[in-house]
Amino acid sequence: MTNKKTQYFAHEYESIEMLADRISDALLCPITIEDANHQIIAYSRHEGEVDPVRIATIMRRRVPEHVINSLWKTGAIPALFETEEPVVIPAIDQVSLGERVAISVRKQDKVIGFIWAQSGAHFSNEQLEILKEAAKAVKNQLLQHEKRKRAAEESHQEFLWKLLMGHFTTRNEIDQANKAYGLLLTGEFLSVIFDFGRSIDRTLERQIDYLVETLQQISCVARTYDGDQLIMLIRFQEKGDINTVNHYIDHFIAKSKERLQISPTGAAGSFVQNLLFLQNSYQEALSVLRMKQMFSALHLPHCYEKLGIFQSIEQFRAARSGKTNSIITALEDYDRIHNSNMIETIYMFLAYDGNVNEAARFMHVHPNTLSYRIKRITEITGLDTKNMNEKTILYIDLLIKQMDQPT
């Protein structure tokens, strides 16, 4: 059998598409070859019935996200990352995926791609051996693809850093520079940053790349890494949608926690139409990250446009320098004498916009307890909790106090 199976892929192929057809002929079923991020590299001719997932994958040039999620949930993709052997994947009716047999393509222990066979029937031992030989035959072509893709991404990173740092002075300069990259630069853009709280080595970078490539709600034009951070240039074809960005960041964090056991912090700047101002969006995203770090007890929004008073809190800090707030002074004295936490109580009460139930839930106390404390605070300080002006300046000063505390 050894001589017979090695003859299937014994000679060189002009293209990976021709190799896909040869694998299909050998296995008598449609074949799809993907890179490590489930983007289509090649697919065979197909005759007879093919399921909707194969059609959608070919049309989009990538596996649809809901199919990838289902394959993770059923354990198919984790199995492909763990073993070099073919994996039989039963049909998943919820996403209209027919039965598959798949195998990972590897360079040593690193997965560089996959071969998927729409089996439709039980594979024989000989077919499984053929699929293993196919993975070896595909390896060199996938390595070449990965090398080209990596080179393109590195050049895109250099271009992105120039945009982030305000290197260009006219839009025409950007367009002329982009001729070497061919990136789609029409529509609205913004910067999105994920801080992973640890240095991003090559292994983690590959895992993050996988998430970026497979979470498909928004279009990432280019991305780069800086220390602990993933920095993305996001494009909307027409009008940017802040709700979509917010949902994407939540989704990315959830998938990072699920698949990488890491919960990054996400942040986004404002939308810009002119990429000359992308540096502003980038600085805004960095500002959101700073605010989230300073005020970790609060659930701050991901997007700068929703940051509210925190957009200008550093300016307020400078303006209020040297000033005292009599309410804060009175509560600090009370807390020191009575070993209480009235400062924290009023801080969380204001942070939750006077919602006693939400503030009490965060502080792990009964709402009646919190209501009593608020009443006591008004008696101690004379604070009118219905006066917006009083509450606003008190909240600003409490935020500044939080900023001035040692980390």
C-alpha positions as CSV (number, residue, x, y, z in Angstrom):
1,M,0.0,0.0,0.0
2,T,2.9,2.4,0.7
3,N,4.0,2.6,-2.9
4,K,0.4,3.1,-4.1
5,K,-0.4,5.9,-1.7
6,T,2.8,7.9,-2.3
7,Q,2.1,7.8,-6.1
8,Y,-0.9,10.0,-5.6
9,F,1.2,13.1,-5.0
10,A,4.6,12.0,-6.2
11,H,5.2,14.9,-8.7
12,E,5.3,18.7,-8.4
13,Y,2.1,20.6,-9.1
14,E,2.0,23.9,-10.9
15,S,-0.5,25.3,-8.4
16,I,-2.2,24.5,-5.2
17,E,-5.5,24.5,-7.1
18,M,-4.3,21.6,-9.2
19,L,-3.2,19.8,-6.1
20,A,-6.7,20.3,-4.6
21,D,-8.2,18.7,-7.7
22,R,-5.7,15.8,-7.4
23,I,-6.7,15.2,-3.8
24,S,-10.3,15.4,-4.7
25,D,-9.8,12.8,-7.5
26,A,-8.0,10.5,-5.1
27,L,-10.6,10.7,-2.3
28,L,-13.6,10.9,-4.6
29,C,-15.1,14.0,-2.9
30,P,-14.9,17.8,-2.8
31,I,-11.8,19.2,-1.1
32,T,-11.1,22.6,0.5
33,I,-7.6,23.8,1.6
34,E,-7.5,26.5,4.2
35,D,-4.8,28.4,6.0
36,A,-4.5,28.3,9.8
37,N,-7.1,31.1,10.1
38,H,-9.7,29.3,7.9
39,Q,-9.3,31.5,4.9
40,I,-9.6,29.6,1.6
41,I,-6.4,28.9,-0.3
42,A,-7.8,26.5,-2.8
43,Y,-10.7,24.3,-3.5
44,S,-11.4,21.4,-5.9
45,R,-13.9,21.2,-8.7
46,H,-17.1,19.6,-7.3
47,E,-19.7,17.6,-9.0
48,G,-23.0,16.4,-7.5
49,E,-24.4,17.7,-4.2
50,V,-22.4,20.1,-2.0
51,D,-23.8,21.5,1.2
52,P,-24.5,25.3,1.8
53,V,-21.4,25.7,4.0
54,R,-19.1,24.8,1.2
55,I,-20.8,27.2,-1.2
56,A,-20.8,30.0,1.4
57,T,-17.1,29.3,2.2
58,I,-16.1,29.5,-1.4
59,M,-18.1,32.7,-2.1
60,R,-16.7,34.5,1.0
61,R,-13.2,33.0,0.6
62,R,-13.3,32.1,4.3
63,V,-15.3,29.8,6.6
64,P,-18.4,31.7,8.0
65,E,-17.9,32.7,11.6
66,H,-21.0,30.9,12.9
67,V,-19.7,27.7,11.4
68,I,-16.3,28.2,13.0
69,N,-18.0,28.7,16.4
70,S,-20.0,25.5,15.9
71,L,-16.9,23.6,15.1
72,W,-15.2,24.9,18.3
73,K,-18.3,24.0,20.4
74,T,-18.4,20.4,19.0
75,G,-14.6,20.0,19.7
76,A,-13.7,19.6,16.0
77,I,-11.3,22.5,15.7
78,P,-9.6,21.8,19.1
79,A,-9.1,18.2,18.0
80,L,-7.5,19.4,14.7
81,F,-5.0,21.5,16.7
82,E,-4.2,18.6,19.0
83,T,-3.7,15.7,16.6
84,E,-1.9,15.1,13.3
85,E,-4.4,12.3,12.5
86,P,-7.6,12.8,10.4
87,V,-10.6,13.9,12.4
88,V,-14.1,12.7,11.4
89,I,-16.6,15.5,12.0
90,P,-20.3,14.5,12.1
91,A,-22.9,16.7,10.4
92,I,-24.0,19.8,12.3
93,D,-27.6,20.4,11.2
94,Q,-27.9,23.7,13.0
95,V,-25.4,25.3,10.5
96,S,-26.2,23.1,7.5
97,L,-22.8,21.5,7.6
98,G,-22.5,18.0,6.2
99,E,-20.2,15.3,7.4
100,R,-16.5,16.2,7.0
101,V,-13.2,14.5,7.4
102,A,-10.4,17.0,8.1
103,I,-6.7,17.0,8.8
104,S,-4.3,19.7,10.0
105,V,-1.3,20.6,7.9
106,R,1.8,21.1,10.1
107,K,5.3,22.4,10.1
108,Q,6.7,20.5,13.1
109,D,4.2,21.3,15.9
110,K,2.8,24.4,14.3
111,V,-0.5,24.2,12.4
112,I,-0.3,26.1,9.2
113,G,-3.5,25.0,7.5
114,F,-6.2,22.4,7.1
115,I,-7.6,20.1,4.4
116,W,-11.4,19.5,4.6
117,A,-13.1,16.7,2.7
118,Q,-16.8,16.7,2.3
119,S,-17.1,13.0,2.8
120,G,-20.7,12.1,2.6
121,A,-19.8,8.5,3.5
122,H,-17.5,6.6,5.8
123,F,-13.8,7.0,4.8
124,S,-11.9,3.8,4.4
125,N,-8.5,3.3,6.0
126,E,-6.9,3.8,2.6
127,Q,-8.7,7.1,2.1
128,L,-7.5,8.2,5.6
129,E,-3.9,7.3,4.6
130,I,-4.3,9.3,1.4
131,L,-5.5,12.3,3.3
132,K,-2.4,12.1,5.5
133,E,-0.2,12.0,2.4
134,A,-2.1,15.0,1.1
135,A,-1.3,17.0,4.2
136,K,2.4,16.4,3.5
137,A,2.0,17.3,-0.1
138,V,0.2,20.6,0.7
139,K,2.7,21.7,3.4
140,N,5.3,23.4,1.2
141,Q,2.7,25.4,-0.7
142,L,1.0,26.5,2.5
143,L,4.4,27.5,3.9
144,Q,5.0,29.7,0.8
145,H,1.5,31.2,1.2
146,E,2.2,31.9,4.9
147,K,5.6,33.5,4.0
148,R,4.0,35.8,1.4
149,K,1.2,36.7,3.8
150,R,3.6,37.5,6.6
151,A,5.7,39.7,4.4
152,A,2.6,41.6,3.3
153,E,1.4,42.0,6.9
154,E,4.8,43.4,8.0
155,S,4.7,46.0,5.2
156,H,1.1,46.9,6.2
157,Q,2.3,47.3,9.8
158,E,4.9,49.9,8.8
159,F,2.3,51.8,6.8
160,L,-0.2,51.6,9.8
161,W,2.4,53.0,12.2
162,K,3.0,56.0,9.9
163,L,-0.8,56.6,10.0
164,L,-1.0,56.3,13.7
165,M,2.0,58.6,14.3
166,G,0.8,61.3,11.8
167,H,3.7,60.8,9.4
168,F,1.7,62.0,6.4
169,T,0.8,65.6,5.8
170,T,-1.7,65.3,2.9
171,R,-4.3,62.7,1.8
172,N,-2.5,62.4,-1.5
173,E,0.7,61.2,0.3
174,I,-1.4,58.5,1.9
175,D,-2.9,57.4,-1.4
176,Q,0.5,57.4,-3.1
177,A,2.1,55.3,-0.3
178,N,-0.9,52.9,-0.4
179,K,-0.2,52.0,-4.0
180,A,2.5,49.6,-2.7
181,Y,-0.1,47.9,-0.4
182,G,-3.4,48.1,-2.2
183,L,-5.4,48.5,1.0
184,L,-9.0,49.6,0.7
185,L,-9.0,53.1,2.2
186,T,-12.5,54.5,1.5
187,G,-15.3,54.9,4.1
188,E,-14.9,55.6,7.8
189,F,-12.1,54.4,10.0
190,L,-11.2,54.1,13.7
191,S,-8.5,52.6,15.9
192,V,-9.3,49.7,18.2
193,I,-6.8,48.5,20.8
194,F,-6.8,45.4,22.9
195,D,-4.4,45.3,25.9
196,F,-3.6,41.7,26.9
197,G,-1.7,42.7,30.1
198,R,1.3,40.6,29.1
199,S,4.0,40.7,26.5
200,I,2.7,39.3,23.2
201,D,5.2,36.7,22.0
202,R,5.1,34.9,18.7
203,T,2.8,32.1,20.0
204,L,0.3,34.5,21.5
205,E,0.5,36.6,18.3
206,R,-0.5,33.6,16.2
207,Q,-3.5,32.9,18.5
208,I,-4.6,36.5,18.4
209,D,-4.3,36.6,14.6
210,Y,-6.6,33.6,14.5
211,L,-9.2,35.5,16.5
212,V,-8.9,38.6,14.3
213,E,-9.3,36.5,11.1
214,T,-12.2,34.4,12.3
215,L,-14.3,37.0,14.1
216,Q,-16.0,38.6,11.1
217,Q,-18.4,41.3,12.3
218,I,-16.1,44.1,11.2
219,S,-13.4,44.7,8.6
220,C,-9.8,45.0,9.9
221,V,-7.7,46.7,7.2
222,A,-4.4,46.3,9.0
223,R,-3.1,45.5,12.4
224,T,0.1,45.7,14.4
225,Y,1.5,44.8,17.8
226,D,3.1,47.0,20.5
227,G,4.3,45.4,23.7
228,D,1.1,44.1,25.4
229,Q,-1.2,45.6,22.8
230,L,-2.9,44.6,19.5
231,I,-3.7,47.7,17.5
232,M,-6.2,47.5,14.6
233,L,-7.3,49.8,11.8
234,I,-11.1,49.2,11.4
235,R,-13.0,50.2,8.3
236,F,-16.7,50.7,7.7
237,Q,-17.7,50.8,4.1
238,E,-20.0,53.8,4.7
239,K,-21.1,55.2,8.0
240,G,-19.4,53.9,11.1
241,D,-21.6,52.1,13.7
242,I,-20.5,52.5,17.3
243,N,-22.9,49.7,18.5
244,T,-21.2,47.3,16.1
245,V,-17.8,48.3,17.4
246,N,-18.9,47.9,21.0
247,H,-20.4,44.5,20.3
248,Y,-17.2,43.4,18.4
249,I,-15.0,44.4,21.4
250,D,-17.3,42.5,23.8
251,H,-17.2,39.5,21.5
252,F,-13.5,39.6,21.0
253,I,-12.9,39.7,24.8
254,A,-15.3,36.8,25.4
255,K,-13.6,34.6,22.7
256,S,-10.2,35.5,24.1
257,K,-11.3,34.4,27.5
258,E,-12.9,31.2,26.1
259,R,-10.1,30.1,23.8
260,L,-6.9,31.7,25.2
261,Q,-7.9,32.1,28.9
262,I,-7.0,35.8,28.7
263,S,-9.3,38.7,29.2
264,P,-7.9,41.7,27.3
265,T,-9.1,45.2,27.8
266,G,-10.6,46.8,24.7
267,A,-10.9,50.4,23.6
268,A,-11.8,52.3,20.5
269,G,-11.3,55.9,19.3
270,S,-13.7,58.0,17.3
271,F,-14.5,57.6,13.6
272,V,-12.6,59.5,11.0
273,Q,-13.2,59.9,7.3
274,N,-9.8,61.3,6.6
275,L,-6.9,59.0,7.6
276,L,-4.8,62.1,8.3
277,F,-6.6,62.2,11.6
278,L,-6.3,58.5,12.4
279,Q,-3.6,59.5,15.0
280,N,-6.4,61.3,16.9
281,S,-8.5,58.1,17.0
282,Y,-5.5,56.2,18.2
283,Q,-4.7,58.6,21.0
284,E,-8.4,58.5,22.0
285,A,-8.3,54.7,22.2
286,L,-5.2,55.0,24.4
287,S,-7.1,57.5,26.6
288,V,-9.9,55.0,27.1
289,L,-7.4,52.4,28.2
290,R,-5.9,54.8,30.7
291,M,-9.3,55.6,32.1
292,K,-10.1,51.9,32.4
293,Q,-6.9,51.4,34.3
294,M,-7.4,54.3,36.6
295,F,-11.1,53.6,37.3
296,S,-11.0,49.8,37.3
297,A,-13.9,49.6,39.8
298,L,-16.2,51.3,37.2
299,H,-17.6,49.7,34.1
300,L,-16.4,52.3,31.6
301,P,-17.5,52.0,27.9
302,H,-15.2,50.7,25.3
303,C,-15.7,53.6,22.8
304,Y,-14.3,57.1,23.3
305,E,-17.5,58.7,22.0
306,K,-19.4,57.1,24.9
307,L,-16.8,58.0,27.6
308,G,-18.6,61.2,28.7
309,I,-17.0,63.1,31.5
310,F,-14.0,60.9,31.3
311,Q,-13.0,62.4,28.0
312,S,-12.0,65.6,29.9
313,I,-11.2,64.4,33.4
314,E,-7.5,65.1,33.0
315,Q,-8.3,68.7,32.1
316,F,-10.7,68.9,35.1
317,R,-7.9,67.6,37.2
318,A,-5.6,70.5,36.1
319,A,-8.4,73.1,36.6
320,R,-9.3,71.8,40.1
321,S,-5.6,71.7,41.2
322,G,-5.3,73.3,44.7
323,K,-9.0,73.4,45.4
324,T,-10.8,71.5,48.1
325,N,-14.3,70.1,48.3
326,S,-15.9,70.6,51.8
327,I,-18.1,67.5,51.3
328,I,-15.2,65.3,50.7
329,T,-13.3,66.8,53.6
330,A,-16.2,66.2,56.0
331,L,-16.7,62.6,54.8
332,E,-13.0,61.8,55.1
333,D,-13.0,63.1,58.7
334,Y,-16.1,61.0,59.4
335,D,-14.6,57.9,57.9
336,R,-11.4,58.4,59.9
337,I,-13.2,58.8,63.2
338,H,-15.8,56.1,62.7
339,N,-13.9,53.7,60.6
340,S,-16.6,53.8,58.0
341,N,-16.7,54.0,54.2
342,M,-18.9,57.0,53.4
343,I,-16.5,58.2,50.7
344,E,-16.8,55.0,48.8
345,T,-20.5,55.0,49.3
346,I,-21.1,58.4,47.7
347,Y,-18.6,57.6,45.0
348,M,-20.4,54.5,43.9
349,F,-23.8,56.1,44.4
350,L,-22.8,58.9,41.9
351,A,-21.0,56.5,39.6
352,Y,-24.2,54.5,39.2
353,D,-26.2,57.7,38.6
354,G,-28.1,57.5,41.9
355,N,-29.3,53.9,41.2
356,V,-29.3,52.5,44.8
357,N,-29.9,48.9,43.7
358,E,-27.0,48.9,41.2
359,A,-24.6,50.6,43.5
360,A,-25.6,48.3,46.4
361,R,-25.1,45.2,44.2
362,F,-21.6,46.4,43.3
363,M,-20.7,47.1,47.0
364,H,-22.3,43.8,48.1
365,V,-24.6,45.5,50.6
366,H,-28.4,45.6,51.0
367,P,-30.1,48.5,49.2
368,N,-31.6,49.6,52.5
369,T,-28.1,49.8,54.0
370,L,-27.0,52.0,51.1
371,S,-30.1,54.2,51.4
372,Y,-29.4,54.7,55.1
373,R,-25.8,55.6,54.4
374,I,-26.8,58.2,51.7
375,K,-29.3,59.7,54.2
376,R,-26.5,59.9,56.8
377,I,-24.2,61.5,54.2
378,T,-26.8,64.3,53.6
379,E,-27.0,64.9,57.3
380,I,-23.3,65.1,57.8
381,T,-22.5,67.3,54.7
382,G,-25.8,69.0,53.7
383,L,-25.4,67.5,50.2
384,D,-28.6,67.8,48.1
385,T,-28.7,64.6,46.1
386,K,-31.3,66.2,43.8
387,N,-29.1,69.1,42.9
388,M,-27.3,68.3,39.6
389,N,-24.7,71.1,40.0
390,E,-23.7,69.8,43.5
391,K,-23.6,66.2,42.4
392,T,-21.5,67.0,39.3
393,I,-18.7,68.9,40.9
394,L,-18.6,66.3,43.8
395,Y,-18.4,63.5,41.3
396,I,-15.6,65.2,39.4
397,D,-13.7,65.8,42.6
398,L,-14.2,62.2,43.7
399,L,-12.8,61.0,40.3
400,I,-9.8,63.3,40.7
401,K,-9.2,61.9,44.2
402,Q,-9.3,58.4,42.7
403,M,-6.7,59.5,40.0
404,D,-4.4,60.9,42.7
405,Q,-4.4,57.8,44.8
406,P,-1.3,55.5,44.4
407,T,-1.9,52.6,42.0
